[in-house]
Every structure is written in structure tokens, then in C-alpha cells.
Amino acid sequence: MARIVMKFGGTSLADLDRIRNVAWRVKREADAGHQIAVVVSAMAGQTNQLVDWTNQLSPLHDPREYDVVVASGEQVTSGLLAIALQTIGVKARSWQGWQIPLVSRGAHGKARIDRIETEALADGLGRGEVAVVSGFQGMMPDRRIATLGRGGSDTSAVALAAALHAERCDIYTDVDGVYTCDPRIVAKARKLDKITYEEMLELASLGAKVLQTRSVELAMNHGVRLRVLSSFADGPGTLVVDEAEIVEKEVVSGIAYSRDEAKITLARVADRPGVAAAIFGPLADASVNVDMIVQNVSEDGKTTDLTFTVTKADFDRAVKVIEDNRKILAYSELKPDPRVVKVSVIGVGMRSHAGVALTMFRTLADKGINIQVISTSEIKISVLIDEEYLELALRALHSAYGLDAA
């Protein structure tokens, strides 16, 4: 007998038929003798609707009342799933974040989990009762409802698995696992049996939508084994585990991409101490997050070209901040470009293999694709390219690193 946390997203709970389908999946695990806690998201589209209603009433709403409204979506699905389970003979009880309680801290709308008091919930599991927990929500010290930010249900599930010392946390989605690349673009992408926390964290942060970044980080910090699998088809899914569990480590495990990139170049900025701080200080003050940065110094050493990337949502604001500070920055030309994408190759095997970057650069060069910016980490190489070459780049790199399915 094992203790398992099962998490179901909005698409898995989109209507009553899908809720019934989830109930049968939970029953199968319960009938196998396992202790089951289920974490649920709101039904697909429900959170967006609740957010929209709140913003229509008042764009400058009270964040405490915002949390009361948007947390209600998960309350509905937890109750409905508990009823569906009871209907097919499974003992079940719904739990809201404040009932467990899952105690949170920080700002409303983007709270962080402080602790989970699991005694009452664990007692129910011991009696053979399935706990159906509303994800995405917790309780502040003043007993107000708080929400954990978008993707917070994944975080709730992993945190609950850690607190309950569960054998694993199963994340059910509309895909059957983690793939070497987006199979909608790369037809030869293949599903991975296992992937390390670090690789999954990079994939999640670089655009892969399978898991939410915070949840992977939490799982890695607490040693929670994750499994990604489909709500709609049976299969083993993909295990996200510690590097020690993977004997043969791929040099490159996956290729990710992000369309949410925009590039800004400041031409011929004075090359003097403090110039970078003068540029990025106002951007930070405006809450603009900067990602990739590259600097080229001129031959005379007096000026430099500085290029950086921001998200598309921050692009217009970043351009305005730079323009407003033109006198201080003293650049000769501002070159904004939102028509770029970031492509990244990821793999823990890079630590012990040479030539990974060369393969990437040579492959893109052979396809006539110009690299605009490069950034690296221990297990990742990212490049910025023109958006029109995205699909060509992904397919070429996938083949070059031997990732194509047989």
C-alpha cells in the first residue's frame, strides 16, 4: 500500500463526463489499496471567467476579495468530484485550503505556502477515505483565503505530497508525458520515460507547459517523485526524479522554445563603469524582468552595443523606460525587435560531454539561421533567432542530437 497524491488540471475536469472519468481513475488507485489524496484545479476556463468578472467590477480591486472570488472555482470541482466518487462507492470528502489548513504567507493573489498541517487529513486517509483537496488556495495567518498564483494547483499538489510523505505525486494533464520537443512541431519527438528535476525545471522555465516551474522546484527541494501522465489514456507517463535514479544520462534530453521573447538593442552606448546599472536599474524599478544579455565593445573601446531580451508583455513598457532615460543613457540608436524566439537545448549529460554547443551552432549555420544572442548554464544552451526559423531550427536540432523517434 502506498500513499499517492493525484492532481488533475482544468481540462481533465472540464465537464461532468470528465469529472466522472477522473472519479473512475481515482477509484482504480483506491481499489488497489492505496491511500489517495486528490488535488483539483477549477474547471477549464472558470478561473479566467472569475478573474474577468472581478476586473470588470473594479480594476483596482481589493486583493483579499479577489482571492475569495477566484478560489471558488476549485471549491466547486472538489465538491463535484467528491460527489462523483461517492456515487461509485468510494468514501470521499472534500477539503478546502483553510480546512486542512494549508497556511500561506506573502501577498494575496501570489501567496507562498508556509506549512501544511496534515493531521486531520491523514486521519481520514487512514480510514480509507479519499481526500479531494482544492488546489491553488491556502489560508493567511489572519484566516483569510489566499491564492497561490497561476499554476498554483501543481504547487499545492507537490507541497501536499511532501507534507504527507507520499510515495509520489501524479500530475494528470492532456498529454501523456514529457516529450523531447513539442510533438505538434516535431513529428519525430518521443516521450521520455524519465527526466531529472533540473532538466524539467529548465524545460518548464523555457516554455514547456507540462509542469509549472514552482512545483518542479518544490519537488526537487523536497525529493518528491513526480509522474506526468494523461487523464484520457492509460500509459506509464514520464517520471521526474533525482539525477541519481537515471543511469544512462542523455547528452541532450530535450529541446524547448519560447515565443514570449522580445529583443532590445542600444547602439553605441558610452563604455564606462556603471552604464549597465544605469540601463537595468530603471527597468527593474518598472518591474521589467530582463533575461538574455550580450554586450559588444567597439574597437576604440569608447562605446558599446548592448542587447537584452524581455517578455513580450514587458516589451512596450521596456522601450518606453529606455526612451524616457535617453539623456542619461546617451545611446545613439534604439533597436526594438519583437519578432524573435528563444530555442534551448537541455541535458544533464552536457556536464561530461564536449561539443554540445558546437553541434547547435553548426546545425543552425547549415540551415542558414543566424544566432542573435547566446546564453548558457551548466545543463542548457539557449539562442535567440528570428521567429520565422523556429520550426526549421527545432526539427534540425532534434535530428542533430539524435532525439528522433525510430
C-alpha positions in Angstrom: 0.0 0.0 0.0 1.3 3.4 -0.9 0.2 7.0 -0.2 -0.2 8.8 -3.5 -1.2 12.4 -4.4 -3.1 12.7 -7.7 -3.5 16.1 -9.3 -6.0 16.9 -12.1 -6.0 20.1 -14.2 -8.8 22.1 -15.6 -9.0 20.2 -18.9 -9.3 17.0 -17.0 -12.3 18.4 -15.1 -13.9 20.5 -17.9 -17.4 19.0 -17.7 -19.3 16.3 -15.7 -18.3 13.5 -18.0 -14.7 14.3 -17.5 -15.2 14.5 -13.7 -16.8 11.1 -13.8 -13.8 9.8 -15.8 -11.4 11.2 -13.1 -13.5 9.6 -10.4 -13.0 6.2 -12.0 -9.3 6.7 -12.3 -9.2 7.6 -8.6 -11.3 4.6 -7.7 -8.9 2.3 -9.5 -6.0 3.5 -7.3 -8.1 3.3 -4.2 -9.2 -0.2 -5.0 -5.6 -1.2 -5.3 -5.3 -0.4 -1.6 -3.5 2.9 -1.8 -4.2 6.0 0.3 -5.2 8.7 -2.1 -5.3 12.5 -1.9 -6.6 14.2 -5.0 -5.8 17.9 -5.7 -8.1 19.6 -8.3 -8.0 22.7 -10.4 -11.0 24.7 -11.4 -12.9 23.6 -14.4 -11.3 24.7 -17.7 -12.0 28.4 -18.3 -13.6 29.0 -14.9 -10.7 30.9 -13.3 -10.4 33.2 -16.3 -14.1 34.0 -16.0 -13.9 34.7 -12.3 -10.8 37.0 -12.9 -12.7 38.8 -15.7 -15.8 39.4 -13.6 -13.6 40.8 -10.8 -11.7 43.1 -13.1 -14.9 44.4 -14.7 -16.3 45.4 -11.4 -13.1 47.1 -10.3 -9.6 47.0 -12.0 -8.2 48.2 -8.7 -10.0 45.6 -6.6 -9.2 44.6 -3.0 -6.8 41.6 -3.5 -8.3 39.8 -0.4 -11.7 39.8 -2.1 -10.2 38.8 -5.4 -8.8 35.7 -3.7 -12.3 34.9 -2.3 -13.8 35.0 -5.8 -11.1 33.2 -7.8 -10.6 30.4 -5.2 -14.3 29.4 -5.6 -13.6 27.6 -8.9 -11.6 24.9 -7.1 -14.2 24.6 -4.3 -16.8 23.7 -7.0 -14.6 20.9 -8.5 -13.6 19.5 -5.2 -17.2 19.1 -4.2 -18.3 17.7 -7.5 -15.5 15.1 -7.6 -16.3 14.1 -4.0 -19.9 13.5 -5.0 -18.8 11.6 -8.2 -16.6 9.3 -6.1 -19.4 8.7 -3.5 -21.7 7.8 -6.3 -19.5 5.0 -7.4 -18.9 3.6 -3.9 -15.7 5.4 -2.9 -15.6 7.1 0.5 -14.5 10.7 -0.2 -14.5 14.1 1.5 -13.7 17.5 0.0 -11.2 19.7 1.7 -10.7 23.5 1.2 -7.3 25.0 1.9 -8.5 26.6 5.1 -9.9 23.4 6.4 -6.6 21.4 6.2 -5.2 24.0 6.9 -2.7 24.9 4.2 -1.1 28.0 5.8 0.3 30.6 3.4 2.2 33.9 3.6 3.1 36.8 1.4 0.8 38.8 -0.9 -2.8 37.9 -1.8 -3.0 36.6 -5.4 0.5 35.2 -5.3 0.9 33.7 -1.8 3.5 31.1 -0.9 3.0 28.0 1.1 4.3 28.3 4.7 3.2 24.9 6.1 0.5 22.2 5.8 -1.0 20.8 8.9 -1.9 17.3 7.7 -3.0 15.5 10.9 -6.8 15.6 10.3 -6.4 14.9 6.6 -4.0 12.0 7.3 -6.5 10.5 9.8 -9.1 10.4 7.0 -6.7 8.7 4.7 -6.0 6.1 7.3 -9.7 5.3 7.5 -9.8 4.6 3.7 -11.3 8.0 2.8 -10.2 9.7 -0.4 -9.3 13.4 0.3 -10.3 15.7 -2.5 -8.4 18.9 -2.0 -9.0 22.3 -3.6 -5.7 23.3 -5.2 -4.4 26.9 -5.7 -5.6 28.1 -2.3 -4.5 28.4 1.3 -5.1 30.5 4.4 -3.3 33.5 5.6 -2.4 33.8 9.3 -5.4 36.2 9.7 -7.6 33.3 8.4 -8.4 35.0 5.1 -8.4 32.8 1.9 -5.3 33.3 -0.2 -4.5 32.1 -3.7 -1.0 30.9 -4.9 -0.9 32.4 -8.3 -1.4 30.8 -11.7 -0.3 27.2 -11.8 -0.8 27.1 -8.0 -2.6 23.8 -8.1 0.5 22.0 -9.2 2.4 23.7 -6.3 -0.4 22.7 -3.9 -0.2 19.0 -5.0 3.6 18.8 -4.6 3.6 20.6 -1.3 0.8 18.2 0.0 2.8 15.2 -1.3 5.9 16.4 0.6 3.8 17.0 3.8 2.2 13.6 3.6 5.4 11.8 2.8 3.7 10.4 -0.3 5.4 7.9 -2.5 4.9 10.1 -5.5 2.8 12.9 -6.9 0.9 12.0 -10.2 0.2 15.1 -12.4 -2.6 14.3 -14.8 -2.8 16.5 -17.9 -4.0 16.4 -21.5 -0.6 15.0 -22.6 0.8 11.5 -21.9 4.2 12.6 -20.6 7.2 14.8 -21.2 8.5 14.8 -24.8 11.9 15.6 -26.3 10.3 18.5 -28.1 6.8 19.8 -28.9 5.3 17.0 -30.9 2.9 19.5 -32.6 6.0 20.9 -34.4 8.5 18.0 -34.4 6.6 14.9 -35.5 9.6 12.6 -34.5 9.6 13.8 -30.9 9.5 10.9 -28.4 8.2 10.6 -24.9 10.8 10.3 -22.2 10.5 7.5 -19.6 12.4 9.6 -17.0 13.8 13.1 -16.7 15.7 14.8 -13.9 14.3 17.6 -11.8 16.9 20.0 -13.2 16.1 19.2 -16.8 12.4 19.5 -16.1 12.9 22.8 -14.3 14.8 24.2 -17.3 12.1 22.9 -19.7 9.3 24.4 -17.6 11.1 27.8 -17.3 11.9 27.9 -21.0 8.3 27.4 -22.3 7.3 23.8 -21.8 3.7 23.9 -20.4 3.6 20.4 -18.9 4.5 21.4 -15.4 4.6 24.7 -13.5 8.1 25.9 -12.6 7.4 26.4 -8.9 6.1 22.9 -8.5 9.2 21.3 -10.0 11.4 23.4 -7.8 9.4 22.4 -4.8 9.6 18.7 -5.8 13.4 18.9 -6.2 13.9 20.6 -2.9 11.8 18.0 -1.0 12.6 14.9 -3.1 9.0 14.4 -4.2 8.9 11.9 -7.2 6.6 13.3 -9.9 4.9 11.5 -12.7 3.3 13.2 -15.6 0.6 11.2 -17.4 -2.6 11.6 -19.4 -6.1 11.9 -17.9 -7.6 10.5 -21.1 -5.4 7.4 -22.0 -3.6 4.8 -20.0 0.2 4.7 -20.0 3.2 4.9 -17.8 3.8 8.6 -18.3 7.1 10.3 -17.5 8.8 10.2 -14.1 10.6 13.3 -12.9 13.2 12.2 -10.4 16.6 12.8 -8.9 19.6 12.5 -11.3 20.8 9.5 -9.2 17.8 7.5 -10.4 18.8 7.8 -14.1 21.7 5.5 -15.0 22.3 6.4 -18.7 22.1 10.2 -18.9 21.3 11.7 -22.4 23.7 14.4 -23.5 20.6 16.3 -24.6 17.2 15.3 -23.2 15.0 17.9 -24.7 14.6 21.0 -26.9 12.4 23.8 -25.7 11.3 27.1 -27.2 9.6 30.3 -26.1 7.7 32.7 -28.4 7.4 35.1 -25.5 10.6 36.9 -26.3 11.4 40.4 -27.5 14.8 41.9 -28.1 16.0 45.4 -27.4 19.4 46.8 -28.6 21.0 50.1 -27.5 23.6 51.1 -30.1 26.8 52.9 -29.3 26.4 53.5 -25.5 29.3 55.0 -23.7 31.6 52.2 -22.4 32.1 53.4 -18.8 31.6 52.0 -15.3 28.0 52.0 -14.2 26.4 52.1 -17.7 24.8 48.7 -17.2 23.3 49.7 -13.9 22.0 52.9 -15.5 20.2 50.8 -18.1 18.9 48.0 -16.0 18.1 50.0 -12.8 15.1 51.9 -14.3 13.9 48.6 -15.9 13.9 46.9 -12.5 12.1 49.9 -11.0 9.4 49.4 -13.6 9.2 45.7 -12.7 10.6 44.7 -16.1 12.4 41.3 -16.0 15.4 41.0 -18.2 16.6 37.6 -19.5 19.4 37.3 -22.0 22.1 40.0 -22.2 25.0 40.4 -24.6 27.5 43.3 -24.8 29.8 44.2 -27.7 32.6 46.7 -27.2 33.7 48.8 -30.1 37.3 48.7 -31.4 38.2 52.1 -29.9 36.8 50.9 -26.5 34.8 54.1 -26.1 31.3 52.8 -27.0 29.4 49.5 -26.7 26.3 47.9 -28.2 24.1 46.3 -25.5 21.3 43.8 -26.3 18.9 42.2 -23.9 15.6 40.4 -24.0 12.3 40.9 -22.1 8.9 39.2 -22.3 6.5 40.4 -25.0 4.2 41.6 -22.2 7.0 43.9 -20.9 8.2 45.0 -24.3 6.3 48.3 -24.8 7.0 49.3 -21.2 10.7 48.5 -21.5 11.0 50.5 -24.7 9.3 53.5 -23.0 11.6 53.3 -20.0 14.6 53.3 -22.2 13.3 56.2 -24.3 12.4 58.2 -21.1 16.1 57.8 -20.0 17.7 58.6 -23.3 19.6 61.7 -22.0 21.1 59.7 -19.1 22.0 56.6 -21.2 23.2 58.6 -24.2 22.7 55.9 -26.7 22.8 56.8 -30.4 20.1 54.4 -31.6 17.4 52.2 -30.0 16.5 49.0 -32.0 13.5 47.1 -30.6 12.6 43.8 -32.2 9.6 41.6 -31.0 10.0 39.1 -33.9 12.3 36.7 -32.1 12.1 33.3 -30.4 14.4 31.6 -27.9 15.4 28.0 -28.6 17.2 25.9 -25.9 18.8 22.5 -25.7 18.8 20.9 -22.3 20.5 17.9 -20.8 22.5 16.9 -17.6 24.8 15.0 -19.9 26.3 18.3 -21.0 28.4 18.3 -17.9 30.5 15.5 -19.1 30.4 15.9 -22.9 32.2 18.4 -25.1 30.9 19.7 -28.4 27.3 20.2 -27.5 27.4 24.0 -28.3 29.3 23.3 -31.5 26.6 20.9 -32.7 24.0 23.5 -32.1 25.8 26.4 -33.8 26.9 24.3 -36.7 23.4 22.8 -37.3 21.8 26.3 -37.3 24.5 27.6 -39.6 24.0 24.8 -42.0 20.3 25.8 -42.2 21.2 29.5 -42.8 19.8 30.5 -39.4 21.6 33.5 -37.7 22.1 33.4 -34.0 21.4 36.8 -32.4 22.1 36.2 -28.7 23.6 33.2 -26.8 23.3 32.3 -23.1 24.4 29.1 -21.3 24.2 27.3 -18.0 25.6 24.0 -16.8 22.9 22.0 -18.5 21.4 24.4 -21.0 22.3 26.4 -24.1 19.9 29.0 -25.4 20.0 31.0 -28.5 17.8 33.8 -29.9 16.8 33.6 -33.5 14.3 35.2 -35.9 10.8 33.8 -35.3 10.3 32.7 -38.9 13.0 30.0 -38.5 11.6 28.4 -35.3 10.1 25.2 -36.8 13.2 24.6 -39.0 15.5 25.1 -36.1 13.6 22.7 -33.8 13.5 19.9 -36.3 17.1 20.3 -37.4 18.4 20.3 -33.8 16.2 17.4 -32.8 17.8 15.3 -35.5 21.3 16.6 -34.9 21.2 15.5 -31.3 19.8 12.0 -32.2 16.5 12.6 -30.5 14.3 11.5 -33.4 12.0 8.5 -32.7 12.9 5.4 -34.6 
